[in-house]
Amino acid sequence: MPTQMRASFLERRGEVAVHEIPVPEAEAGDVLVRVAAVGVCGSDVHYYEHGRIGPYVVDEPLILGHELSGVITAVGSGVDANRVGERVAVEPQHPCRACGQCKAGRYNLCPDIRFFATPPVHGSFAEYVTIPGDFAHAIPPEVSDEAAALIEPLSVGIWACRRAEVTVGSRVLIAGAGPIGVITAQAARAFGASEVIITDVSSDRRRFALRHGATSAMDPLIESIEGLEVDAFIDASGAAAAVRAGIRAVRPAGRVILVGMGNDDVELPVSFIQNREIWLSGVFRYANTWPIGIGLVASGAVDLDSLVTARFGLDEVEAALTSGREPGQMKVVVLPGR
């Protein structure tokens, strides 16, 4: 095992540099993972461009990246040594496991959770990371390294569909045909939705969504979605106008799930929600979704490989963080071993 590794740090807003640092040690219950692939998330880009997300501020160098896969290369005490060499998809969080939320199975809401690439916790734009052994999920040969890394955003889609109670025959409306919107569309179809309508102002993204999960696509600038009477509306755009219009597209007693991050405060049609008894909820990450996601990808019910449109090495992280602005890009990955 090497004692040093390379890692890409966000030094400060808009500045990235690669440094050599010690390889972390697998403590009791942990595994050491050699990172194979890391997806670039919108939160990574936001930290790069703005240096903060809400109360989380990058006030010292931070390793970004939380969508990852890799190979276990060492284990801490209490972990089966036979796991060395195992390919894994990493669930990038450390809940306390002792609070009321954790004990209720809602460990995503743990008030003391430590999440990769959220200050001050380092992420995975690096050659190695450590993670609790039970959060390193074994993947079968038919799941690629890149798809395994994207189990993380797929988990967001799975969690949203669960909270939206998507089931066989559901009619689902999704706002936003970016990576999360498209992945959520695939998750909804895998859950049995008979109709998945997606909206986006970009014609390229609408066409992409139609090839990867959506049954129909609409331009919200020229087509009204109000009155569609869908069973569930999932917002993956964060746009206030999209949220308001989507709520008015939901049938009585339907569900609205807010995934996209936009303004902290949004004006909502409260009377419409009250009169129709519409159930509205946010989504904060996920819990217990990796086994489902791995199964969906392994079975072919969800195709994540086709979403990858660009690949970069560890020395090219800055280019990876800015490439999403280019037309035609969907999901960008960093390959630390490249």
Buried (B, 14 or more C-beta within 10 A) or exposed (E): EEEEBBBBBBBBEEEBBBEEBEBBEBEEBBBBBBBBBBBBBBBBBBBBEEBBBEEBBBEEBBBBBBBBBBBBBBBBEEBEEEBBEBBBBBBBBBBBEEBEBBEEEBBBBBEEBEBBBBBEBBBBBBBBBBBBBEBBBBBEEEBBBBBBBBBBBBBBBBBBBBBBBBEEEBBBBBBBBBBBBBBBBBBBBBBEBEBBBBBBBBEEBBBBBBEBBBBEBBEBEEEEBEEBEBBBBBBBBBBBEBBBBBBBBBBEEBBBBBBBBBEEEBEBBEEBBEEBEBBBEEBEBBBBBBEBBBBBBBEEEBBBEBBBBBBBBBBBBBBBBBBBEEEEBBBBBBBBEE
